[in-house]
Amino acid sequence: MNLTIQPTHIKSALILIVISLLVGFIKFALDYDFITSLAPIQTMVVIMVITVLVMLFFAYKIWTGRNWARIVFTIFFVIGIYPAFLLLPAEANRSVLVFLGSIP
């Protein structure tokens, strides 16, 4: 696929993926005390790096026009949306800013 003829919905999706990564870093900073109470910071950093690398890999593959990457990314999203909704009340109790970062 020619990168100059990207459909606008693909460009919008990639922008949203990058924004979600940035919001994730902000949420990590805001909820640092709670996150470090779950596991050592080294473990959390490794998990975060792996997550970012996987998301960037899928974003790159989506950018280059790989339809399988869009499908797999959508499946990951659908699998992860239910647990994310379950965490919203706990995040709202800890911090309104963390909760607001989870809404988008």
C-alpha positions as a printed Julia matrix, in Angstrom:
104×3 Matrix{Float64}:
   0.0    0.0    0.0
   1.28   3.43  -0.88
   1.75   5.4    2.32
   0.7    8.66   0.68
  -2.79   7.31  -0.08
  -3.78   6.35   3.43
  -7.52   6.35   4.12
  -8.45   8.98   6.69
  -9.9    6.39   9.09
  -6.51   4.63   9.2
  -4.74   7.91   9.97
  -7.31   8.69  12.66
  -6.91   5.25  14.22
  -3.13   5.61  14.36
  -3.39   9.04  15.94
  -5.72   7.58  18.58
  -3.28   4.72  19.26
  -0.46   7.21  19.86
  -2.71   9.36  22.07
  -3.68   6.29  24.11
   0.0    5.51  24.67
   0.63   9.06  25.87
  -2.39   8.94  28.19
  -1.08   5.62  29.53
   2.22   7.26  30.49
   0.37  10.1   32.21
  -1.83   7.62  34.09
   1.28   5.71  35.16
   2.78   8.89  36.61
  -0.46   9.88  38.35
  -1.06   6.42  39.82
   2.59   5.62  40.57
   2.08   4.81  44.26
  -0.7    2.31  43.59
   1.13   0.69  40.67
   4.31   0.21  42.68
   2.27  -1.35  45.49
   1.2   -4.1   43.09
   4.68  -5.18  41.99
   8.26  -3.91  41.97
   8.83  -0.93  39.7
  11.23  -2.94  37.53
   8.46  -5.42  36.73
   6.03  -2.64  35.88
   8.57  -0.93  33.62
   9.23  -4.2   31.76
   5.48  -4.76  31.32
   5.03  -1.19  30.12
   7.92  -1.42  27.63
   6.58  -4.68  26.2
   3.08  -3.21  25.91
   4.36  -0.08  24.15
   6.49  -2.13  21.75
   3.57  -4.41  20.86
   1.27  -1.43  20.3
   3.86   0.35  18.17
   4.41  -2.84  16.17
   0.7   -3.12  15.43
   0.47   0.61  14.69
   3.32   0.28  12.18
   1.74  -2.75  10.54
  -1.61  -0.96  10.35
   0.17   2.05   8.83
   1.75  -0.16   6.17
  -1.64  -1.56   5.22
  -1.63  -4.98   6.86
  -5.26  -5.98   7.32
  -4.36  -8.81   9.72
  -2.87  -6.23  12.11
  -6.14  -4.29  12.2
  -8.04  -7.49  12.93
  -5.65  -8.65  15.69
  -5.57  -5.16  17.24
  -9.38  -5.1   17.24
  -9.49  -8.54  18.89
  -7.06  -7.37  21.6
  -9.22  -4.29  22.13
 -12.41  -6.33  22.48
 -10.75  -8.76  24.91
  -9.38  -5.9   27.02
 -12.41  -3.62  27.14
 -14.39  -5.66  29.71
 -11.61  -5.8   32.34
 -10.97  -2.1   31.74
 -14.59  -1.28  32.57
 -14.32  -3.35  35.75
 -11.36  -1.23  36.9
 -13.13   2.12  36.42
 -14.83   2.27  39.87
 -11.56   1.48  41.68
  -9.71   4.12  39.65
 -12.43   6.66  40.41
 -11.99   5.98  44.14
  -8.21   6.47  43.95
  -8.04   9.54  41.7
 -10.42  11.47  39.52
  -7.59  12.28  37.09
  -6.72   8.6   36.67
 -10.39   7.85  36.1
 -10.65  10.6   33.48
  -7.57   9.19  31.75
  -9.31   5.84  31.5
 -12.46   7.15  29.85
 -11.11   7.84  26.33
